[in-house]
Amino acid sequence: MTSATEKILEDALALPEKEREALVEALRDSLDPETVELSPEWTGEIRNRIAEIESGEAKTIPWDEVDARISKSLTRK
């Protein structure tokens, strides 16, 4: 990382959480999605999972329920 990048990171880490989230989203959106190369196996797996969700075959769980399960699991340890 260059010193300029390190300075930007330092400044970004000093931002409030909501502003850091917005910055992360903006940076992610600026990346070319074609630069990420997935193996054919992962591409196939992603397609299969999307098809299962769209067909209703896969049961999805709302985020608040998943979050509650994770929190409960972490507090037990």
N, CA, C and O of each residue as an XYZ file, in Angstrom:
308
protein
N       0.850     -1.166      0.000
C       0.000      0.000      0.000
C       0.901      1.236      0.000
O       1.885      1.304      0.737
N       0.554      2.189     -0.820
C       1.335      3.421     -0.855
C       1.021      4.264      0.374
O       0.032      4.023      1.067
N       1.873      5.257      0.638
C       1.621      6.123      1.791
C       0.334      6.915      1.601
O      -0.360      7.199      2.577
N       0.004      7.275      0.368
C      -1.248      7.992      0.107
C      -2.445      7.099      0.431
O      -3.426      7.553      1.021
N      -2.358      5.832      0.044
C      -3.441      4.887      0.326
C      -3.565      4.651      1.821
O      -4.673      4.584      2.352
N      -2.441      4.526      2.499
C      -2.464      4.340      3.949
C      -3.117      5.533      4.643
O      -3.851      5.353      5.615
N      -2.861      6.748      4.158
C      -3.457      7.955      4.728
C      -4.968      7.944      4.503
O      -5.736      8.278      5.405
N      -5.389      7.560      3.299
C      -6.820      7.476      3.004
C      -7.479      6.463      3.927
O      -8.556      6.717      4.467
N      -6.829      5.308      4.109
C      -7.368      4.280      4.997
C      -7.473      4.797      6.428
O      -8.489      4.596      7.094
N      -6.442      5.450      6.888
C      -6.450      6.013      8.249
C      -7.609      6.996      8.415
O      -8.329      6.956      9.414
N      -7.782      7.873      7.433
C      -8.886      8.845      7.483
C     -10.241      8.136      7.438
O     -11.171      8.511      8.153
N     -10.340      7.120      6.600
C     -11.604      6.395      6.462
C     -11.964      5.682      7.762
O     -13.129      5.663      8.157
N     -10.978      5.100      8.423
C     -11.242      4.383      9.672
C     -11.686      5.321     10.790
O     -12.281      4.878     11.773
N     -11.404      6.600     10.645
C     -11.819      7.580     11.649
C     -13.263      8.034     11.450
O     -13.821      8.710     12.314
N     -13.868      7.675     10.331
C     -15.247      8.070     10.043
C     -16.226      7.290     10.913
O     -15.909      6.195     11.380
N     -17.419      7.852     11.133
C     -18.469      7.086     11.827
C     -18.841      5.846     11.009
O     -18.636      5.805      9.796
N     -19.380      4.854     11.681
C     -19.680      3.572     11.038
C     -20.543      3.719      9.785
O     -20.244      3.110      8.758
N     -21.595      4.508      9.857
C     -22.497      4.662      8.699
C     -21.751      5.238      7.501
O     -21.989      4.825      6.366
N     -20.852      6.189      7.745
C     -20.092      6.774      6.645
C     -19.091      5.778      6.074
O     -18.851      5.760      4.867
N     -18.499      4.939      6.947
C     -17.592      3.897      6.453
C     -18.351      2.898      5.588
O     -17.846      2.453      4.558
N     -19.581      2.542      6.013
C     -20.398      1.622      5.208
C     -20.680      2.220      3.838
O     -20.575      1.530      2.824
N     -21.036      3.496      3.803
C     -21.319      4.156      2.522
C     -20.069      4.196      1.652
O     -20.148      4.018      0.437
N     -18.922      4.428      2.272
C     -17.658      4.467      1.529
C     -17.330      3.094      0.942
O     -16.911      2.988     -0.211
N     -17.521      2.052      1.740
C     -17.271      0.684      1.260
C     -18.161      0.377      0.057
O     -17.696     -0.166     -0.945
N     -19.440      0.728      0.162
C     -20.362      0.480     -0.950
C     -19.935      1.242     -2.202
O     -19.967      0.700     -3.307
N     -19.540      2.493     -2.024
C     -19.112      3.295     -3.177
C     -17.862      2.705     -3.813
O     -17.763      2.647     -5.039
N     -16.913      2.268     -3.002
C     -15.702      1.658     -3.551
C     -16.006      0.339     -4.249
O     -15.484      0.056     -5.327
N     -16.863     -0.467     -3.614
C     -17.237     -1.752     -4.226
C     -17.928     -1.527     -5.566
O     -17.650     -2.221     -6.544
N     -18.831     -0.548     -5.600
C     -19.556     -0.258     -6.837
C     -18.634      0.249     -7.938
O     -18.950      0.133     -9.122
N     -17.486      0.816     -7.544
C     -16.564      1.351     -8.542
C     -15.717      0.269     -9.203
O     -15.075      0.517    -10.224
N     -15.715     -0.925     -8.626
C     -14.910     -2.017     -9.185
C     -15.637     -2.667    -10.348
O     -16.862     -2.785    -10.355
N     -14.866     -3.079    -11.311
C     -15.419     -3.773    -12.468
C     -15.713     -5.213    -12.072
O     -14.786     -5.957    -11.752
N     -16.964     -5.622    -12.085
C     -17.277     -6.986    -11.649
C     -16.619     -8.055    -12.516
O     -16.484     -9.200    -12.086
N     -16.218     -7.702    -13.704
C     -15.577     -8.674    -14.590
C     -14.153     -8.987    -14.151
O     -13.558     -9.951    -14.633
N     -13.585     -8.172    -13.227
C     -12.217     -8.426    -12.781
C     -12.143     -9.603    -11.809
O     -11.058    -10.133    -11.571
N     -13.252    -10.011    -11.256
C     -13.282    -11.147    -10.348
C     -13.505    -12.401    -11.172
O     -14.517    -12.541    -11.859
N     -12.556    -13.297    -11.094
C     -12.668    -14.532    -11.858
C     -13.003    -15.682    -10.915
O     -12.279    -15.952     -9.957
N     -14.096    -16.339    -11.200
C     -14.495    -17.500    -10.416
C     -14.212    -18.762    -11.207
O     -14.233    -18.768    -12.438
N     -13.949    -19.816    -10.482
C     -13.737    -21.098    -11.152
C     -15.060    -21.550    -11.760
O     -16.127    -21.129    -11.315
N     -14.992    -22.395    -12.763
C     -16.235    -22.920    -13.345
C     -17.103    -23.623    -12.304
O     -18.330    -23.588    -12.394
N     -16.469    -24.263    -11.311
C     -17.227    -24.950    -10.263
C     -18.032    -23.949     -9.435
O     -19.208    -24.181     -9.153
N     -17.404    -22.837     -9.044
C     -18.116    -21.825     -8.257
C     -19.208    -21.162     -9.078
O     -20.300    -20.903     -8.572
N     -18.920    -20.888    -10.336
C     -19.936    -20.283    -11.202
C     -21.154    -21.196    -11.295
O     -22.291    -20.731    -11.212
N     -20.918    -22.490    -11.467
C     -22.015    -23.457    -11.527
C     -22.779    -23.527    -10.222
O     -24.008    -23.596    -10.218
N     -22.056    -23.509     -9.114
C     -22.700    -23.561     -7.803
C     -23.582    -22.333     -7.581
O     -24.701    -22.451     -7.083
N     -23.088    -21.183     -7.943
C     -23.869    -19.942     -7.796
C     -25.125    -20.013     -8.656
O     -26.210    -19.657     -8.198
N     -24.987    -20.466     -9.889
C     -26.164    -20.598    -10.770
C     -27.189    -21.563    -10.178
O     -28.391    -21.299    -10.206
N     -26.702    -22.685     -9.642
C     -27.613    -23.668     -9.036
C     -28.352    -23.082     -7.843
O     -29.555    -23.295     -7.688
N     -27.641    -22.351     -7.007
C     -28.271    -21.776     -5.816
C     -29.296    -20.706     -6.191
O     -30.362    -20.620     -5.583
N     -28.972    -19.901     -7.184
C     -29.930    -18.888     -7.651
C     -31.181    -19.573     -8.182
O     -32.299    -19.153     -7.883
N     -30.991    -20.637     -8.976
C     -32.133    -21.362     -9.536
C     -32.993    -21.966     -8.423
O     -34.221    -21.942     -8.510
N     -32.359    -22.506     -7.382
C     -33.110    -23.087     -6.266
C     -33.930    -22.025     -5.535
O     -35.069    -22.275     -5.140
N     -33.354    -20.858     -5.360
C     -34.084    -19.770     -4.691
C     -35.238    -19.305     -5.562
O     -36.360    -19.144     -5.083
N     -34.960    -19.087     -6.849
C     -36.008    -18.583     -7.748
C     -37.148    -19.579     -7.926
O     -38.296    -19.177     -8.111
N     -36.843    -20.871     -7.873
C     -37.888    -21.888     -8.028
C     -38.657    -22.143     -6.734
O     -39.702    -22.794     -6.745
N     -38.144    -21.636     -5.638
C     -38.784    -21.878     -4.351
C     -38.318    -23.156     -3.687
O     -38.773    -23.486     -2.592
N     -37.417    -23.881     -4.332
C     -36.900    -25.139     -3.781
C     -36.083    -24.892     -2.515
O     -36.152    -25.677     -1.569
N     -35.312    -23.808     -2.494
C     -34.495    -23.480     -1.318
C     -35.308    -22.653     -0.342
O     -36.054    -21.756     -0.736
N     -35.157    -22.964      0.931
C     -35.840    -22.201      1.971
C     -34.884    -21.115      2.443
O     -33.777    -21.402      2.899
N     -35.317    -19.877      2.330
C     -34.482    -18.776      2.795
C     -34.897    -18.386      4.217
O     -36.014    -18.657      4.655
N     -33.975    -17.750      4.911
C     -34.217    -17.328      6.292
C     -34.006    -15.818      6.347
O     -32.981    -15.324      5.877
N     -34.957    -15.077      6.913
C     -34.790    -13.629      7.012
C     -33.546    -13.269      7.835
O     -33.194    -13.964      8.788
N     -32.894    -12.175      7.450
C     -31.657    -11.777      8.113
C     -31.833    -11.608      9.614
O     -30.953    -12.022     10.368
N     -32.927    -11.020     10.082
C     -33.081    -10.800     11.518
C     -33.069    -12.122     12.288
O     -32.578    -12.181     13.416
N     -33.605    -13.173     11.683
C     -33.591    -14.488     12.321
C     -32.174    -15.066     12.338
O     -31.743    -15.631     13.344
N     -31.463    -14.926     11.239
C     -30.078    -15.404     11.169
C     -29.230    -14.653     12.185
O     -28.435    -15.256     12.905
N     -29.400    -13.340     12.243
C     -28.649    -12.509     13.178
C     -28.926    -12.932     14.617
O     -28.004    -13.011     15.429
N     -30.180    -13.202     14.934
C     -30.545    -13.637     16.280
C     -29.902    -14.986     16.606
O     -29.413    -15.183     17.718
N     -29.899    -15.907     15.654
C     -29.281    -17.219     15.877
C     -27.781    -17.074     16.134
O     -27.230    -17.716     17.028
N     -27.134    -16.228     15.342
C     -25.682    -16.014     15.524
C     -25.410    -15.408     16.886
O     -24.521    -15.862     17.607
N     -26.171    -14.381     17.242
C     -25.971    -13.731     18.545
C     -26.174    -14.715     19.681
O     -25.389    -14.736     20.629
N     -27.219    -15.533     19.599
C     -27.489    -16.526     20.632
C     -26.347    -17.529     20.729
O     -25.928    -17.898     21.826
N     -25.848    -17.966     19.582
C     -24.758    -18.923     19.546
C     -23.489    -18.341     20.173
O     -22.774    -19.034     20.896
N     -23.220    -17.080     19.896
C     -22.014    -16.445     20.418
C     -22.101    -16.187     21.926
O     -21.083    -16.225     22.618
N     -23.293    -15.929     22.432
C     -23.425    -15.661     23.863
C     -23.344    -16.932     24.702
O     -23.057    -16.870     25.897
N     -23.596    -18.086     24.081
C     -23.500    -19.357     24.796
C     -22.069    -19.759     25.036
O     -21.802    -20.555     25.936
N     -21.142    -19.239     24.265
C     -19.739    -19.682     24.361
C     -18.958    -18.863     25.340
O     -17.767    -19.106     25.537
